[in-house]
């Protein structure tokens, strides 16, 4: 059984082999977006993530997640109602 929280996300990462930034959905064989700069790839991947209602995880060159955005229905919404 597949965990939808893990497969229902897009990641922006740096590919050291090609020296380019990539935007890719988890489980996909190829990147949806490839570019020279992180900003351009984040912008295009964010649009795709919003259209598909997925999580967006943005990584630094070292692989650590620097930012995370939710564009779908949050399975764990905040409990406090302000």
Residue, then its C-alpha position, 0 to 999 in steps of 0.5 A: x500500500x502506497x502512502x499518498x502523503x509521500x507520493x503526492x508531492x513535488x520536490x525541487x532539487x539540484x542534480x549534480x550530474x547535469x549541474x541543473x535544478x529539477x522539479x519532479x513529482x515523487x515517483x516520476x521517472x523524469x523531471x517535469x521542470x529543468x532549469x539553470x536557476x533555482x528561482x525559475x524551477x521553483x516558480x514553474x514547479x509551484x504552478x504545477x503543484x498548485x494545479x495538482x494540489x500537491x505538497x511542494x518541497x524546496x531543497x538547497x544544493x546540499x539536499x536539505x529541505x529549505x522550504x515547504x508549501x502545501x497546495x492541497x487539502x491538508x490531511x492534518x489541519x491545525x487544531x486551534x481555530x482563531 
